Amino acid sequence: MGFQPTASLACARFAAAEARAVSPLTADRMNRMGEFLESEKLHQAEFKASSPYFSNAARADGVYKGKPRPFCLPIEYAAENLFLEIRQAVLAYFASQGIKWHDGQNGQPSNHLCDSQVCCVNFLFAFSDKPDALASVLRPVFPDIRTMLPVENGQYVAFEWIGEENFATVQKIRSSLAEWHIGSLGSES
């Protein structure tokens, strides 16, 4: 698999910037994050215009939040925001798991070249069936990793995964049961 320098590069740059900024969120840190995003939009617009990665039609400005933007793809070419070698598998995975794309339309990823979800997918999806390679990537940050365990469906990477139990739903059920139980106690007296 080749190197995919679009959103993955933005993700790597952002991670490096974040690693240097370890203090709690402050107005200054938020300002630096905003400055980073603005500079990355320029990088992505330049990349879109000059890279052979995108089709000619995808090089046009894309509309995002109602405005044409040079760092976005035209909505009908949003899938080109995904690395070609994983594109079809990713789209099938998201569809089969019922995962919604952040700011995506019609089952397609976001057309924004700085989208964090697309960045994450472009960077990690290739490792979903490669536990040794994933461990090698993670080991500099987590040196005690001995082996990777599958997350779901035998895959070592999952997206928008909430675990085996949907705790949001469980909490709603528990709250409803508690309200019912309290109401029942009140009506029996």
C-alpha positions in Angstrom: 0.0 0.0 0.0 1.3 3.4 -0.9 1.5 6.6 1.2 -1.8 8.6 1.3 -0.7 12.2 2.1 -4.1 14.0 2.3 -5.9 13.8 5.6 -3.4 11.4 7.0 -0.7 14.0 6.7 -2.9 16.5 8.3 -3.7 14.1 11.1 0.1 13.4 11.7 0.8 17.2 11.7 -2.0 17.8 14.2 -0.8 14.9 16.4 2.7 16.4 16.4 1.3 19.8 17.3 -0.8 18.3 20.0 2.1 16.4 21.5 3.9 19.7 21.9 0.9 21.3 23.6 0.4 19.3 26.8 -1.0 22.1 29.0 -4.8 22.1 29.7 -7.0 23.8 27.1 -6.4 27.5 27.3 -7.4 30.4 25.1 -3.8 30.4 23.7 -3.9 26.7 22.9 -7.3 27.0 21.3 -5.9 29.9 19.2 -2.9 27.7 18.1 -5.2 24.9 17.1 -7.2 27.3 15.0 -4.1 28.6 13.4 -3.0 25.1 12.7 -6.3 24.3 11.0 -6.1 27.4 8.9 -2.6 26.6 7.8 -3.6 23.0 7.0 -6.6 24.2 4.9 -4.0 26.0 2.7 -1.8 22.8 2.5 -4.8 20.7 1.6 -6.0 23.2 -1.1 -2.5 23.2 -2.6 -2.3 19.4 -2.5 -5.8 19.0 -4.1 -4.7 21.3 -6.9 -1.3 19.7 -7.6 -1.6 16.0 -6.7 -2.3 13.3 -9.2 -4.3 11.7 -6.4 -7.6 13.4 -7.3 -9.6 13.3 -10.5 -9.7 16.5 -12.5 -13.4 16.9 -11.5 -12.6 16.6 -7.8 -10.2 19.6 -8.0 -13.0 22.1 -8.2 -14.0 23.9 -5.0 -16.4 21.9 -2.9 -19.3 23.4 -1.0 -19.1 22.9 2.7 -21.6 24.5 5.1 -23.1 26.4 2.3 -19.9 28.0 0.9 -17.5 27.0 -1.9 -14.2 26.1 -0.3 -10.9 25.3 -2.0 -9.9 22.8 0.7 -13.1 20.7 0.1 -14.0 18.3 -2.7 -17.2 18.7 -4.7 -19.8 16.6 -2.8 -20.2 14.1 -5.6 -16.5 13.3 -5.3 -16.3 13.1 -1.5 -15.3 9.4 -1.7 -12.0 10.6 -3.2 -11.2 11.8 0.3 -10.6 8.2 1.1 -7.3 6.5 0.1 -8.0 4.6 -3.2 -6.6 1.3 -1.9 -9.0 1.2 1.0 -11.9 3.2 -0.4 -14.4 0.5 -1.4 -13.7 -1.6 1.7 -14.1 1.4 4.0 -17.4 2.4 2.3 -18.7 -1.2 2.6 -17.6 -1.4 6.3 -19.3 1.9 7.2 -22.5 0.8 5.4 -22.6 -2.7 7.0 -22.0 -1.3 10.5 -24.5 1.6 10.1 -21.8 4.2 10.8 -22.6 7.7 9.9 -19.9 9.9 8.4 -19.3 13.2 10.1 -20.6 15.8 7.7 -21.0 13.1 5.1 -24.0 12.9 2.7 -25.6 9.9 1.0 -23.3 7.3 2.7 -20.2 9.1 1.6 -17.4 10.6 3.8 -17.0 14.3 4.4 -15.8 16.3 1.5 -13.6 18.4 3.8 -10.0 17.5 3.4 -9.2 18.3 7.0 -12.0 16.1 8.4 -10.7 14.2 11.5 -12.9 11.1 11.0 -11.6 10.7 7.4 -8.1 11.2 8.6 -8.4 8.5 11.2 -10.0 6.1 8.7 -7.3 6.8 6.1 -4.5 6.2 8.7 -5.9 3.2 10.6 -8.2 1.2 8.4 -5.3 -0.6 6.6 -4.3 -2.0 10.1 -7.7 -3.6 10.8 -6.4 -7.0 9.7 -2.7 -6.5 10.5 -2.2 -6.8 14.2 1.6 -7.0 14.1 1.9 -3.9 12.0 -0.6 -2.1 14.2 1.4 -3.1 17.3 4.5 -1.7 15.7 2.8 1.6 15.0 1.5 1.9 18.6 4.5 0.5 20.4 6.4 3.9 20.5 3.5 5.3 22.5 2.6 2.1 24.4 5.9 0.2 24.8 4.3 -2.7 26.8 2.1 -3.9 24.0 2.8 -7.7 23.5 -0.1 -8.6 21.3 -3.2 -7.0 19.7 -6.7 -8.3 20.4 -9.5 -8.0 18.0 -12.1 -5.3 18.8 -15.1 -6.5 16.8 -15.8 -9.0 14.0 -12.2 -10.2 14.1 -10.8 -6.8 13.2 -8.1 -5.0 15.2 -9.4 -1.5 14.4 -13.0 -0.4 14.7 -14.6 3.0 14.1 -17.3 4.7 16.1 -17.3 1.6 18.3 -19.0 1.9 21.7 -18.2 -1.5 23.1 -20.3 -4.7 23.5 -22.9 -2.8 25.4 -24.5 0.5 24.4 -24.2 2.3 27.7 -26.2 5.3 26.5 -29.2 3.0 25.9 -28.6 1.1 29.1 -28.6 4.4 31.1 -31.9 5.4 29.4 -33.4 2.0 30.4 -32.1 2.2 33.9 -33.5 5.8 34.3 -36.9 4.7 32.9 -37.0 1.7 35.3 -36.0 3.9 38.2 -38.8 6.4 37.3 -41.2 3.5 36.9 -40.1 2.0 40.2 -40.4 5.3 42.1 -43.7 6.0 40.5 -44.9 2.5 41.5 -43.8 3.0 45.1 -45.6 6.3 45.2 -48.9 4.9 43.8 -48.9 2.0 46.3 -49.0 4.1 49.4 
